[in-house]
């Protein structure tokens, strides 16, 4: 996972355990629990650095686990308490809803960042920011990586347009508002044979 400096499949399993049970990973089975302090730090790092695509994949996996066991429950259970119950409750930190998702994502730079700096930017606590990012992951990837990811998600459509609808590379590039080179390189890298310019199967090349 790109969100952690030391990729470890167990961190993904810990995330799923944490999401489904609401319990921190150190309470999981010993084979899964984040036992050492280093493991706990790495898992905490995963929680605030997780990318939206990673969270989406893990959420899908967690839902599949529930479906596999015919468990009709939400991934994250939240008790519905009337406001009067919470009115006189002394909370240990700021209201989780005091910072909106828009404010959170605007404060996250489009590159690597530290949780301490983000905490200062938002004028809140570290725990508050980690919670918010775990609930609403932000894409802090650099622009070049975002373009690569976007191209990967669009490749299937480009292939249909090119091979089945016989659109030209330039037509696809114009439709996607990108460069001809981007379309050409993406198709070539994925083993798609490019026809001569100005032709498509069944039609002779222009002279």
trRosetta pair geometry for C-beta under 8 A, 3 or more apart (Angstrom, degrees):
i j d omega theta_ij theta_ji phi_ij phi_ji
1 4 5.4 52 82 21 102 97
1 7 5.4 151 29 -122 62 92
1 11 7.1 -111 28 85 138 124
1 12 6.7 154 -41 -67 135 104
1 46 7.0 53 97 -131 146 106
1 50 7.5 -28 172 -121 135 75
1 51 8.0 -173 -175 20 93 100
1 54 5.4 74 -145 -129 111 140
2 51 6.2 19 69 -13 111 135
2 54 7.2 -145 39 -52 84 133
2 141 7.6 28 128 -94 151 104
3 45 7.5 162 146 133 84 81
3 46 5.5 91 113 -137 117 61
3 49 4.0 152 -167 114 90 94
3 50 4.6 6 -116 -98 172 39
3 51 5.6 -154 -63 -13 107 80
3 54 5.8 -110 -13 35 125 167
4 7 5.9 136 80 -86 105 46
4 8 7.1 -70 110 19 151 82
4 11 6.2 52 -35 91 167 171
4 42 6.0 61 -154 -173 124 91
4 45 5.9 109 -116 104 82 112
4 46 5.0 -17 -67 -83 117 88
4 49 6.8 142 -67 78 54 131
5 42 7.8 -111 48 -128 85 95
5 45 7.4 -32 6 137 91 155
6 42 5.9 -56 57 -130 111 135
7 11 7.8 -127 -163 32 42 128
8 11 4.7 92 77 -10 93 102
8 12 7.9 -169 100 -2 57 79
8 42 7.0 50 22 140 133 144
9 12 5.5 -49 -164 32 49 114
9 13 6.6 48 142 -17 72 102
10 13 5.2 -51 -148 39 43 114
10 14 6.1 48 150 -24 69 101
10 32 6.4 -175 -157 -142 100 62
11 14 5.4 -49 -146 35 34 115
11 15 6.5 41 150 -25 63 100
11 42 6.4 -97 -92 128 132 104
11 43 5.5 -167 -133 -102 93 75
11 46 5.0 163 172 -56 128 163
12 15 5.6 -48 -151 29 33 115
12 16 6.7 32 150 -17 63 102
12 58 6.0 -146 -158 -104 89 114
12 61 7.9 31 163 63 111 159
13 16 5.7 -52 -151 36 35 111
13 17 6.3 37 150 -19 66 105
13 32 5.8 -109 122 -141 123 112
14 17 5.5 -52 -146 37 34 113
14 18 6.1 37 154 -21 66 107
14 25 3.9 6 -155 -108 111 140
14 28 6.8 -133 -120 -3 76 155
14 32 6.4 164 -81 168 76 94
14 33 7.9 100 -109 -126 109 24
14 34 6.0 48 -122 -42 153 104
14 43 5.5 -62 109 -126 150 130
15 18 5.7 -55 -146 37 29 113
15 19 6.2 28 155 -20 64 109
15 43 7.8 -170 -62 -154 75 94
15 46 6.6 -107 -69 130 118 131
15 47 7.5 174 -110 -87 97 73
15 50 7.5 111 -123 -90 147 147
15 58 5.4 -22 107 -170 130 152
16 19 5.7 -56 -145 37 29 111
16 20 6.2 17 162 -10 66 111
16 58 6.0 -140 -70 -174 86 97
16 61 6.3 -72 -97 102 133 109
16 62 4.8 -173 -140 -86 92 97
16 65 7.1 95 179 0 130 151
17 20 6.3 -64 -142 42 24 101
17 21 5.9 -14 174 14 64 119
17 23 7.3 -57 148 71 91 89
17 25 6.0 98 80 -107 126 76
17 28 5.0 13 168 -95 160 132
17 32 6.4 120 -41 145 157 141
18 21 6.9 -73 -130 52 16 87
18 22 7.4 54 -180 -111 51 10
18 23 6.9 -121 -121 76 53 46
18 24 6.4 17 -115 -124 102 32
18 25 5.8 -47 -61 -53 104 81
19 58 7.5 139 -9 138 154 111
19 59 7.5 -137 -177 -103 163 67
19 62 5.5 -49 91 -115 134 162
19 75 5.8 -19 155 167 109 101
19 76 6.2 -73 -169 -74 75 90
20 62 5.7 -164 -59 -158 104 113
20 65 7.2 -56 -83 86 151 134
20 66 7.4 -175 -125 -63 118 103
20 75 6.6 -73 -94 -160 63 65
22 76 7.4 110 -78 -144 92 71
22 77 6.8 -72 -45 51 132 90
23 27 4.6 -85 162 70 122 135
23 28 7.3 150 103 -60 114 69
24 27 5.7 94 69 4 70 101
25 28 5.2 -30 -161 -2 56 121
25 32 6.9 -117 -163 135 94 89
25 33 5.8 149 150 -139 75 51
25 34 4.4 62 103 -1 124 102
25 40 7.7 -176 69 -110 112 72
25 43 5.8 -105 26 -161 148 166
26 33 5.1 69 -141 -167 35 105
26 34 5.4 -66 -72 62 74 79
26 35 7.0 124 -129 -92 84 38
26 40 6.7 2 -60 -94 116 113
27 33 6.9 163 37 -113 13 114
28 32 4.3 -71 128 91 133 111
28 33 4.5 -180 63 -74 83 73
29 32 4.9 65 62 21 85 103
29 33 6.6 -155 81 -27 32 91
30 33 5.6 -43 -122 23 30 117
30 35 7.2 37 -155 -72 71 125
34 39 4.0 -169 -159 126 84 109
34 40 4.7 129 134 -78 126 62
34 42 7.7 -163 -140 59 126 90
34 43 4.9 -82 -85 -13 156 144
35 39 6.1 48 46 45 53 146
36 39 4.6 98 58 5 81 102
36 40 7.1 -146 96 -5 45 86
37 40 5.6 -54 -150 36 35 113
37 41 6.4 37 152 -20 67 103
38 41 5.8 -53 -150 35 32 111
38 42 6.4 31 152 -19 65 106
39 42 5.7 -54 -147 37 32 111
39 43 6.3 30 154 -18 65 105
40 43 5.8 -53 -146 36 32 109
40 44 6.4 35 153 -20 64 104
41 44 5.7 -54 -149 36 32 112
41 45 6.4 36 151 -22 64 104
42 45 5.5 -51 -151 33 32 116
42 46 6.6 38 148 -23 63 101
43 46 5.4 -46 -152 30 38 116
43 47 6.7 44 149 -26 64 99
44 47 5.6 -48 -154 26 36 115
44 48 7.1 8 159 1 65 102
44 130 6.7 -33 -169 -141 88 143
45 48 6.7 -72 -154 46 30 90
45 49 5.6 -2 164 7 70 124
46 49 6.3 -75 -128 54 22 93
46 50 5.8 47 169 -62 66 94
47 50 6.5 -28 -145 -12 17 113
47 130 5.7 45 110 -175 118 98
47 133 7.0 107 137 93 69 99
47 134 4.5 -19 -177 -88 93 114
48 115 5.4 45 117 -95 162 120
48 129 6.8 44 -130 125 130 87
48 130 4.6 -76 -68 -123 116 70
48 133 4.3 67 -141 80 67 144
48 134 6.6 -54 -78 -51 52 79
49 133 7.7 27 -46 151 24 140
49 140 7.5 -73 -147 35 72 134
50 54 5.1 -128 -167 87 85 123
50 55 5.2 96 140 -60 122 95
50 58 7.9 -52 -160 15 138 142
50 133 7.4 140 42 146 83 95
50 134 7.1 67 30 -118 125 57
50 137 5.0 -81 98 -111 86 128
51 54 4.6 91 57 8 81 105
51 55 7.0 -152 91 -6 40 87
51 137 6.0 106 176 164 15 132
51 139 5.9 57 -153 -112 89 66
51 140 7.6 -120 -101 31 86 74
51 141 6.7 41 -121 -42 131 107
52 55 5.7 -57 -145 39 31 110
52 56 6.2 35 156 -24 66 106
52 137 4.6 175 -75 93 57 116
52 138 7.5 0 -43 -140 97 5
52 139 5.4 -46 6 -61 112 94
53 56 5.6 -52 -148 33 31 114
53 57 6.5 31 154 -18 63 105
53 139 8.0 64 -11 -102 88 107
53 149 7.0 -127 -47 -157 155 138
54 57 5.8 -55 -150 36 32 110
54 58 6.3 25 155 -13 66 108
54 137 7.5 -161 60 -155 89 166
55 58 5.8 -58 -145 42 31 108
55 59 6.0 35 155 -23 66 108
55 137 4.6 -174 -14 -11 145 147
56 59 5.7 -53 -145 36 28 113
56 60 6.4 32 154 -21 62 105
57 60 5.7 -53 -152 33 30 113
57 61 6.6 30 151 -18 63 105
58 61 5.5 -52 -148 36 35 113
58 62 6.3 37 152 -20 66 104
59 62 5.6 -52 -147 36 32 112
59 63 6.4 32 154 -18 64 105
59 75 6.5 -2 -149 -130 86 169
60 63 5.8 -55 -149 37 30 111
60 64 6.4 34 151 -23 63 105
61 64 5.6 -53 -150 33 32 114
61 65 6.7 37 150 -23 63 100
62 65 5.7 -50 -156 28 34 114
62 66 6.9 32 149 -15 64 101
62 75 5.6 76 119 -133 129 114
63 66 5.7 -53 -154 35 38 111
63 67 6.2 36 150 -18 69 107
63 75 6.3 -56 -75 -74 80 115
64 67 5.6 -54 -144 40 33 112
64 68 6.1 42 153 -29 65 104
65 68 5.7 -49 -147 28 29 116
65 69 6.9 3 161 3 61 107
66 69 6.4 -77 -155 49 29 92
66 71 4.3 -98 -159 70 79 104
66 72 7.8 126 161 -78 112 21
66 73 6.4 -130 -147 53 132 81
66 75 7.3 -122 -24 -89 146 68
67 70 7.3 29 -171 -79 35 33
67 71 7.6 -89 -57 45 21 71
73 77 6.8 -32 174 -69 108 113
74 77 5.7 137 68 -80 103 62
81 85 4.8 -95 172 64 110 139
81 86 6.1 105 112 -38 125 104
82 85 5.2 104 67 -6 75 101
82 86 8.0 -167 98 4 46 86
83 86 6.0 -69 -156 45 42 101
83 87 6.4 67 147 -58 72 91
84 87 5.4 -24 -148 -11 37 123
85 89 7.3 27 135 -36 62 122
86 89 4.8 -58 -152 19 54 128
91 94 7.8 1 112 146 129 2
91 95 7.0 102 66 -80 167 58
93 125 5.5 -90 -149 32 121 149
93 127 6.1 -113 -95 81 167 122
93 128 5.8 -162 155 -64 132 100
94 98 5.2 -82 162 29 111 145
94 99 8.0 55 123 -15 136 99
94 124 5.5 -83 22 -143 154 106
94 125 6.5 172 7 9 106 103
94 128 5.3 15 51 -100 110 146
95 98 4.3 109 71 -38 93 101
96 128 7.0 -169 -110 -144 59 83
96 131 6.1 -86 -124 119 111 137
96 132 7.0 172 -163 -75 84 83
97 100 7.9 29 -173 -86 65 55
98 124 7.6 154 86 -101 120 131
99 103 5.2 -121 -170 85 80 129
99 104 5.7 97 140 -61 112 90
99 122 5.8 18 -117 -167 149 124
99 124 6.5 -78 -37 -36 137 153
99 128 7.3 101 13 154 131 117
99 132 6.2 -30 83 -100 120 155
100 103 4.6 98 56 6 80 101
100 104 6.9 -140 97 -6 44 87
101 104 5.5 -55 -150 36 33 116
101 105 6.2 23 158 -13 68 108
101 132 7.9 -177 -102 -172 59 102
101 136 4.7 -137 -125 -159 103 162
102 105 6.2 -60 -144 41 27 102
102 106 6.1 26 158 -19 64 111
103 106 5.9 -59 -145 38 27 111
103 107 6.4 24 157 -20 63 111
103 122 7.2 108 142 -123 108 102
104 107 6.0 -68 -156 35 26 108
104 108 6.8 23 153 -23 65 105
104 122 7.3 17 -106 -99 62 141
104 129 7.8 157 -133 -139 103 75
104 132 5.2 -151 -111 150 146 132
104 133 7.1 -170 -180 -74 129 68
104 136 6.1 96 83 89 151 129
104 138 6.7 -144 133 -61 95 127
105 108 5.7 -48 -146 27 38 111
105 136 7.3 -93 -53 139 100 115
105 138 4.9 174 -116 -116 76 111
107 118 6.1 109 133 -149 112 85
107 121 4.8 150 -162 122 116 131
107 122 5.5 41 -161 -64 175 95
108 113 6.4 -158 -155 29 70 160
108 118 6.5 13 -96 -118 67 128
108 133 7.8 115 -82 -106 135 113
108 138 4.1 100 44 130 168 159
108 140 5.3 -100 161 -85 113 102
109 113 5.0 143 40 -73 104 126
109 140 6.5 54 83 -145 57 101
110 139 8.0 10 -127 113 77 76
110 140 6.2 -177 -138 -157 28 51
110 141 7.3 -27 -170 78 75 38
110 142 6.4 98 143 -116 88 39
110 143 6.6 38 153 -48 136 75
111 140 6.4 -60 53 168 11 90
111 142 5.5 40 -102 -82 80 84
112 140 7.0 105 -89 137 24 124
113 117 6.2 -117 -175 67 91 121
113 118 6.0 77 144 -50 127 110
113 140 6.0 -111 8 -154 111 148
114 117 4.6 87 67 7 96 102
114 118 6.9 -167 92 -5 51 86
115 118 5.7 -57 -148 41 35 111
115 119 6.2 44 151 -27 67 105
115 126 5.9 69 140 -143 116 94
115 129 6.1 156 -164 100 90 131
115 130 6.6 18 -148 -70 139 88
116 119 5.6 -52 -150 31 30 115
116 120 6.8 29 152 -16 62 103
116 126 7.0 -20 -94 -95 57 111
117 120 5.7 -53 -153 35 35 110
117 121 6.4 39 149 -23 66 105
118 121 5.4 -50 -147 33 36 116
118 122 6.3 16 159 -3 67 109
118 129 5.5 137 112 -163 110 151
119 122 6.3 -68 -146 48 26 97
119 124 6.1 -111 -155 72 71 67
119 125 6.6 -26 -151 167 118 15
119 126 5.1 -37 -87 -82 148 60
119 128 7.7 115 -127 59 91 95
119 129 5.1 -117 -86 -10 77 146
120 123 7.1 24 -174 -75 34 48
122 128 7.8 -146 111 103 132 118
122 129 6.2 143 48 -89 145 111
124 128 4.4 -86 148 76 124 146
124 129 6.2 143 84 -47 114 89
125 128 4.4 101 60 0 82 105
125 129 7.2 -156 93 -4 46 84
126 129 6.0 -60 -151 38 33 106
126 130 6.2 31 154 -19 68 107
127 130 5.7 -54 -144 37 31 111
127 131 6.3 34 156 -21 64 106
128 131 5.9 -58 -154 34 27 111
128 132 6.5 24 152 -18 64 108
129 132 5.6 -54 -146 37 33 111
129 133 6.2 26 158 -13 67 108
130 133 6.1 -60 -145 42 28 105
130 134 6.2 28 156 -21 64 109
131 134 5.9 -60 -148 36 27 110
131 135 6.4 16 157 -10 64 111
132 135 6.0 -67 -151 43 29 104
132 136 6.0 -34 171 39 69 104
133 136 6.7 -77 -122 69 26 65
133 137 6.3 58 180 -108 68 46
133 138 6.3 -64 -130 5 92 97
134 137 7.5 17 -133 -68 18 77
139 146 6.8 88 154 -101 129 112
141 145 4.2 -110 176 87 116 123
141 146 5.1 146 95 -57 117 81
141 149 7.2 59 104 -6 169 138
142 145 5.2 89 59 10 76 102
142 146 7.2 -141 98 -7 37 90
143 146 5.5 -58 -148 36 34 113
143 147 6.4 34 157 -21 68 102
144 147 5.8 -52 -153 32 32 110
144 148 6.6 33 150 -19 64 104
145 148 5.5 -52 -151 35 37 114
145 149 6.3 37 152 -18 67 104
146 149 5.7 -54 -148 38 32 111
146 150 6.2 35 152 -21 65 106
147 150 5.5 -53 -147 36 32 113
147 151 6.3 35 154 -21 65 104
148 151 5.8 -54 -150 34 30 112
148 152 6.5 32 152 -22 63 104
149 152 5.6 -53 -151 31 33 114
149 153 6.7 27 154 -15 65 104
150 153 5.9 -59 -153 37 33 106
150 154 6.3 16 155 -8 67 114
151 154 5.8 -68 -144 45 31 103
151 155 6.4 56 154 -56 66 90
151 182 6.7 -129 -105 176 131 104
151 186 5.1 -136 177 -102 120 137
152 155 5.8 -26 -150 -11 30 119
154 157 5.4 -60 -167 44 64 111
154 158 5.8 66 137 -27 86 104
154 176 6.7 97 172 -126 155 135
155 158 5.5 -57 -147 36 34 113
155 159 6.3 36 156 -23 67 104
155 186 5.7 -143 -105 164 98 118
155 187 7.7 165 -148 -83 90 55
155 190 6.1 105 -172 -25 138 165
156 159 5.8 -54 -151 31 30 113
156 160 6.7 30 152 -18 63 103
157 160 5.7 -51 -151 33 36 111
157 161 6.4 34 153 -16 67 105
158 161 5.7 -56 -150 39 32 110
158 162 6.0 24 156 -15 67 112
158 172 5.6 80 -138 -168 88 142
158 176 7.6 -13 -87 -48 105 147
158 183 6.3 -167 -152 -143 137 92
158 186 6.7 51 77 102 163 130
158 187 6.6 -123 128 -72 124 98
159 162 5.8 -60 -142 42 28 107
159 163 5.7 -2 172 6 69 116
159 187 7.1 149 -89 -118 76 93
159 190 7.7 -84 -75 100 124 137
159 192 6.0 -141 -117 -100 98 145
160 163 6.7 -65 -124 50 20 88
160 164 5.0 -29 -166 32 62 122
160 165 6.5 50 139 -5 71 103
161 164 7.4 -33 -75 55 9 81
161 165 4.8 -41 -144 49 46 124
161 167 4.4 -27 164 31 95 130
161 171 7.8 -148 162 101 123 105
161 172 5.4 135 106 -97 141 109
161 175 7.7 -147 -144 52 163 154
162 165 7.5 29 -8 54 13 81
162 166 7.5 39 -177 -112 30 19
162 167 6.1 -74 -87 62 44 80
162 169 7.2 31 -111 -80 115 63
162 172 6.5 -23 -65 -51 91 147
162 187 6.6 26 7 -111 175 143
162 192 7.0 66 94 165 145 142
163 166 7.8 -15 162 -70 11 51
163 192 7.2 -114 -55 -154 118 115
166 200 3.9 50 -149 -154 113 162
166 201 7.4 -122 -100 34 113 77
167 171 4.4 -122 -176 86 100 129
167 172 5.4 118 116 -54 126 87
167 175 7.8 -18 180 -6 155 140
168 171 4.5 100 53 2 80 102
168 172 7.1 -146 93 -3 45 84
168 197 7.7 54 -147 -150 113 68
168 198 7.7 16 -109 -81 127 34
169 172 5.8 -57 -153 37 33 110
169 173 6.2 33 151 -20 67 108
169 180 5.5 78 131 -153 108 88
169 183 5.0 159 -163 104 88 130
169 184 5.6 33 -155 -69 147 84
169 187 7.7 -110 -109 9 107 146
169 194 7.5 9 -58 -141 128 116
170 173 5.5 -53 -145 37 33 114
170 174 6.2 35 155 -21 66 104
170 180 5.5 -16 -95 -100 67 115
171 174 5.8 -52 -147 35 30 111
171 175 6.3 30 153 -19 63 107
172 175 5.7 -56 -148 37 31 111
172 176 6.1 12 159 -3 67 113
172 183 5.1 129 96 -134 118 150
173 176 6.1 -67 -142 49 26 99
173 178 5.5 -105 -151 78 73 71
173 179 6.0 -36 -155 142 126 16
173 180 4.6 -72 -45 -81 166 53
173 182 6.9 127 -119 56 101 95
173 183 4.8 -112 -70 -12 89 135
174 177 7.4 23 -176 -75 30 42
176 183 7.2 142 42 -76 140 111
178 182 4.6 -74 151 63 121 147
178 183 6.7 135 92 -43 114 89
179 182 4.6 106 61 -4 82 100
179 183 7.4 -152 97 0 50 83
180 183 6.0 -58 -156 38 36 109
180 184 6.1 34 152 -19 70 111
181 184 5.7 -57 -142 41 31 112
181 185 6.0 28 161 -18 67 110
182 185 6.2 -58 -144 38 23 106
182 186 6.3 22 159 -19 61 111
183 186 6.0 -60 -148 36 26 110
183 187 6.4 20 159 -14 64 109
184 187 6.2 -64 -152 38 26 106
184 188 6.2 21 157 -16 65 112
184 194 6.9 25 -143 -98 84 150
185 188 5.8 -58 -143 40 30 110
185 189 6.1 30 160 -21 66 109
186 189 6.0 -56 -145 35 26 110
186 190 6.6 4 161 -1 60 113
187 190 6.2 -75 -152 47 28 98
187 192 4.1 -75 -176 64 87 128
187 194 6.4 102 112 -73 130 98
188 191 7.9 58 -180 -58 32 16
188 192 6.9 -87 -74 55 26 78
188 194 6.7 -29 -78 -27 87 121
195 199 5.5 -122 149 88 117 90
195 200 6.0 115 84 -111 166 42
195 201 7.1 -124 -95 -45 147 67
196 199 4.9 31 73 32 92 123
196 205 4.8 -21 97 -104 138 129
197 205 7.8 67 73 -147 51 105
198 205 5.8 81 89 -160 99 70
198 206 3.8 -77 155 19 137 115
199 203 5.6 -168 -153 92 72 88
199 204 6.6 -75 -122 145 119 22
199 205 4.1 -60 -53 -93 135 64
199 206 6.8 -155 -60 -7 79 71
200 203 5.3 38 55 35 72 113
